[in-house]
Amino acid sequence: MKAAAFDYVRPRNVAAAVDLLAADKGQAQLLAGGQSLLPLLNLRLASPARLIDISRLPELAMTDEDDATVTLGAGVTHAMIEDRRVPDPSQGLMPHVALGLAYRAVRNRGTLGGSLALADPAAEWPAVLAALEAEIGVVGPNGRRRLSGTNFATGIYATRLAEDEIVTALRIPKLSRAARWGYAKLARKAGAFADALAVAVADPRRGYGRVVLGAANGPPLVMTEAGRALAGTRRDPEQLRRAVETDLDSAADRRFDAYQRRLHRAAAMRAIVQVIQ
């Protein structure tokens, strides 16, 4: 199939893109990397009246770094993270994750902001950025605001982003050199979307521990008990296993069947073991 007819415009800057979005009152869509949108257009699962191309806006490709944080523009591609062409706040976690995203052709075009705005429940970046406690900068007709990466996604393909707002940048706290992380992705083949994935991070200098599940029948699932146990000084594997079970018991609203629960338990424990070994 081919996409339905639409108008195409390339704004000169982010402010102009916001104005176009506001004027179109929900009838336009943004084109950044296009790796998810273009197939949807060709299948006619998406039929915007106008496509607003923001893929070449310099404002969205900027990066910044200070002693405590790294800011990555929403237009930073997966390949730029993989190749370490942008600052890495995660002590190697983000380049490692980027390497396993789809295929190189997709990584060359797909963007960090696009992944977050789409909020595919099986995507990697929403879970990773929730684990790193990233802050998401957005802009709309009413100005700029910052949203927590932990609860930015509210459901399947649903976020706190208004229809006339654009994700502009991600502000990510730096992990210390003493930090350790673990990442486990269970998928049917390399490059495919995850059936289950888990991110575990522990930073003893900050007293910080977090375990987050992706592909969890909704937005990323923060495993509170497992994160608390991982932040402690006594990291007993059996205690961590019980904490994971407690978190899964508390996630009744996700409606995991027995098979899904086994997958998520396995992913969480694999990520945690990488941290504590």
PLY file of the C-alpha trace (Angstrom):
ply
format ascii 1.0
element vertex 277
property float x
property float y
property float z
element edge 276
property int vertex1
property int vertex2
end_header
0.00 0.00 0.00
0.94 3.62 -0.28
0.32 6.47 2.11
-2.77 8.61 1.74
-2.16 12.10 0.39
-0.83 14.67 2.86
0.78 18.09 2.87
4.49 18.24 3.69
6.29 21.13 5.34
9.78 21.61 6.75
9.76 24.38 9.39
12.81 26.57 9.88
12.97 26.04 13.66
11.22 24.43 16.62
9.05 27.49 17.28
7.67 27.31 13.73
7.01 23.58 14.15
5.04 24.27 17.34
2.98 26.92 15.53
2.15 24.45 12.75
1.13 21.78 15.24
-1.12 24.19 17.08
-2.71 25.43 13.85
-3.46 21.92 12.63
-5.35 21.01 15.83
-4.32 17.36 16.00
-4.43 16.74 12.23
-0.64 16.88 11.75
2.18 14.56 12.75
5.88 15.14 13.26
8.51 13.39 11.18
11.83 12.93 12.97
13.56 9.66 12.10
10.41 8.23 10.55
11.32 4.63 11.32
7.95 3.97 12.97
5.82 6.61 11.26
6.60 5.77 7.62
5.41 2.13 7.87
2.25 3.34 9.61
1.65 5.81 6.78
2.15 3.16 4.11
-0.24 0.79 5.89
-2.68 3.71 6.31
-2.78 3.15 10.03
-1.86 6.84 10.24
-3.34 9.43 7.89
-2.27 12.93 8.93
-3.40 15.91 6.92
0.11 17.36 7.20
3.57 15.96 7.90
5.89 18.37 9.73
9.52 17.40 9.09
11.73 18.28 12.08
14.53 15.87 11.19
17.06 18.57 10.27
16.46 21.15 12.99
19.85 21.99 14.57
18.15 22.77 17.91
17.16 19.12 18.28
20.66 17.78 17.60
22.48 19.83 20.22
24.15 18.25 23.24
25.48 19.71 26.48
27.34 18.43 29.52
28.18 19.65 33.00
29.59 18.00 36.10
26.32 16.32 37.04
24.26 15.85 33.88
24.29 15.29 30.13
21.65 16.86 27.90
20.92 15.14 24.59
18.77 16.75 21.93
15.67 14.80 20.93
17.05 14.49 17.39
20.11 12.51 18.52
20.00 9.19 16.67
20.49 5.71 18.05
23.64 5.38 15.92
25.15 8.54 17.43
24.71 6.99 20.88
26.04 3.63 19.71
29.13 5.24 18.17
29.69 7.46 21.24
29.50 10.60 19.14
27.56 12.24 21.97
28.39 12.39 25.69
27.41 9.27 27.64
26.02 9.81 31.15
25.43 6.10 31.73
28.88 4.52 32.00
28.25 2.51 28.83
24.64 1.45 29.33
23.15 3.64 26.59
25.68 2.66 23.87
25.15 -0.99 24.81
21.38 -0.64 24.45
21.66 1.31 21.19
23.74 -1.47 19.63
20.82 -3.90 20.00
18.14 -1.64 18.54
16.73 -2.99 15.29
19.35 -2.76 12.52
22.03 -0.25 11.60
19.93 1.34 8.85
17.19 1.99 11.40
19.65 3.24 14.01
21.07 5.73 11.51
17.67 7.44 11.24
15.71 6.63 14.41
15.86 9.25 17.16
15.83 9.27 20.92
12.97 11.76 21.09
10.93 9.90 18.51
11.14 6.68 20.50
9.99 8.42 23.66
7.13 10.28 21.96
5.84 7.11 20.28
5.93 5.19 23.60
5.85 1.74 22.07
5.55 -0.51 25.14
8.27 -2.84 23.83
10.76 -0.05 23.04
14.02 0.12 24.95
14.60 3.85 25.55
11.54 4.53 27.72
12.67 1.86 30.20
16.33 2.89 30.09
15.58 6.57 30.65
13.20 5.74 33.48
16.01 3.72 35.09
18.38 6.67 34.73
15.77 9.15 36.08
15.98 11.31 32.98
14.10 14.57 32.67
12.30 15.26 29.40
12.12 18.77 28.03
9.11 19.64 25.86
7.86 22.82 24.23
4.41 23.89 23.09
2.30 27.01 22.54
2.27 27.62 26.29
6.03 27.51 26.60
8.54 25.00 27.87
8.16 22.44 30.63
10.04 19.48 32.03
8.55 16.04 32.63
9.87 13.07 34.56
11.10 10.22 32.40
9.82 7.80 35.04
6.15 8.46 34.29
6.33 10.18 30.89
4.62 7.21 29.24
1.10 6.71 30.57
0.02 3.69 28.56
0.45 1.89 25.25
1.41 4.58 22.72
0.29 7.20 25.24
2.36 9.89 26.99
2.00 13.12 28.96
2.92 15.03 25.81
0.12 17.29 24.53
-0.77 17.00 20.84
0.76 20.43 20.15
4.02 19.82 22.08
7.40 18.60 20.86
10.06 16.69 22.79
13.19 18.83 22.59
15.83 17.29 24.87
16.63 14.70 27.53
18.52 15.76 30.65
20.15 12.70 32.21
21.99 12.55 35.56
25.48 11.10 35.27
26.24 7.78 36.89
29.40 7.80 38.99
32.38 5.64 38.12
31.37 3.34 40.97
27.97 2.67 39.41
27.06 -0.65 37.88
24.28 -1.53 35.49
22.63 -4.58 34.01
20.50 -4.98 30.92
18.56 -8.00 29.70
16.43 -8.16 26.58
14.49 -11.28 25.65
13.45 -11.30 21.99
12.79 -13.89 19.31
15.68 -12.67 17.17
18.42 -10.05 17.22
17.10 -6.57 16.55
13.46 -7.45 17.21
11.24 -5.74 19.74
11.50 -7.27 23.20
9.14 -9.85 24.65
10.60 -8.77 27.99
13.40 -6.44 28.99
14.86 -5.18 32.23
17.26 -2.42 33.22
18.99 -2.44 36.61
21.16 0.41 37.90
22.99 0.80 41.21
25.11 3.81 42.12
26.52 3.51 45.65
27.80 7.09 45.70
24.24 8.32 45.31
22.66 5.53 47.36
20.67 4.83 44.23
19.14 1.62 42.96
16.50 1.10 40.32
15.06 -1.82 38.38
12.68 -1.12 35.49
10.81 -3.51 33.23
9.95 -2.74 29.62
7.57 -4.59 27.29
5.33 -4.76 30.36
1.83 -4.45 28.86
1.97 -0.69 29.28
4.48 1.99 30.27
7.80 1.02 31.90
7.24 -0.71 35.24
9.46 0.59 38.06
10.12 -2.29 40.47
10.13 -0.45 43.78
11.12 -3.28 46.10
13.83 -4.60 43.80
15.30 -1.13 43.40
15.33 -0.60 47.16
17.06 -3.95 47.69
19.60 -3.17 44.97
20.45 0.16 46.61
21.27 -1.54 49.91
24.71 -2.58 51.07
23.67 -6.21 51.51
22.78 -7.53 48.08
21.65 -11.04 48.81
20.46 -12.81 45.61
17.62 -14.54 47.43
16.46 -11.25 48.94
16.54 -9.66 45.49
14.60 -12.57 44.02
11.91 -12.16 46.66
11.79 -8.44 45.95
11.23 -9.12 42.25
8.40 -11.51 43.09
6.83 -8.91 45.37
6.95 -6.30 42.61
5.41 -8.70 40.10
2.66 -9.52 42.62
1.99 -5.79 42.96
1.63 -5.36 39.19
-1.75 -7.10 38.90
-2.99 -4.29 36.65
-0.49 -5.40 33.96
-2.34 -8.72 33.63
0.76 -10.83 33.02
-0.08 -14.42 32.19
2.11 -17.19 33.63
4.43 -17.18 30.60
4.88 -13.39 30.63
5.56 -13.44 34.34
8.32 -16.02 33.87
9.87 -13.90 31.10
9.82 -10.72 33.18
11.18 -12.52 36.25
14.02 -13.95 34.16
14.84 -10.59 32.55
14.82 -8.78 35.90
17.07 -11.33 37.59
19.51 -11.41 34.67
19.87 -7.63 34.81
20.23 -7.66 38.60
22.87 -10.40 38.55
24.96 -8.30 36.16
24.96 -5.54 38.76
25.84 -7.63 41.82
28.43 -9.96 40.31
0 1
1 2
2 3
3 4
4 5
5 6
6 7
7 8
8 9
9 10
10 11
11 12
12 13
13 14
14 15
15 16
16 17
17 18
18 19
19 20
20 21
21 22
22 23
23 24
24 25
25 26
26 27
27 28
28 29
29 30
30 31
31 32
32 33
33 34
34 35
35 36
36 37
37 38
38 39
39 40
40 41
41 42
42 43
43 44
44 45
45 46
46 47
47 48
48 49
49 50
50 51
51 52
52 53
53 54
54 55
55 56
56 57
57 58
58 59
59 60
60 61
61 62
62 63
63 64
64 65
65 66
66 67
67 68
68 69
69 70
70 71
71 72
72 73
73 74
74 75
75 76
76 77
77 78
78 79
79 80
80 81
81 82
82 83
83 84
84 85
85 86
86 87
87 88
88 89
89 90
90 91
91 92
92 93
93 94
94 95
95 96
96 97
97 98
98 99
99 100
100 101
101 102
102 103
103 104
104 105
105 106
106 107
107 108
108 109
109 110
110 111
111 112
112 113
113 114
114 115
115 116
116 117
117 118
118 119
119 120
120 121
121 122
122 123
123 124
124 125
125 126
126 127
127 128
128 129
129 130
130 131
131 132
132 133
133 134
134 135
135 136
136 137
137 138
138 139
139 140
140 141
141 142
142 143
143 144
144 145
145 146
146 147
147 148
148 149
149 150
150 151
151 152
152 153
153 154
154 155
155 156
156 157
157 158
158 159
159 160
160 161
161 162
162 163
163 164
164 165
165 166
166 167
167 168
168 169
169 170
170 171
171 172
172 173
173 174
174 175
175 176
176 177
177 178
178 179
179 180
180 181
181 182
182 183
183 184
184 185
185 186
186 187
187 188
188 189
189 190
190 191
191 192
192 193
193 194
194 195
195 196
196 197
197 198
198 199
199 200
200 201
201 202
202 203
203 204
204 205
205 206
206 207
207 208
208 209
209 210
210 211
211 212
212 213
213 214
214 215
215 216
216 217
217 218
218 219
219 220
220 221
221 222
222 223
223 224
224 225
225 226
226 227
227 228
228 229
229 230
230 231
231 232
232 233
233 234
234 235
235 236
236 237
237 238
238 239
239 240
240 241
241 242
242 243
243 244
244 245
245 246
246 247
247 248
248 249
249 250
250 251
251 252
252 253
253 254
254 255
255 256
256 257
257 258
258 259
259 260
260 261
261 262
262 263
263 264
264 265
265 266
266 267
267 268
268 269
269 270
270 271
271 272
272 273
273 274
274 275
275 276
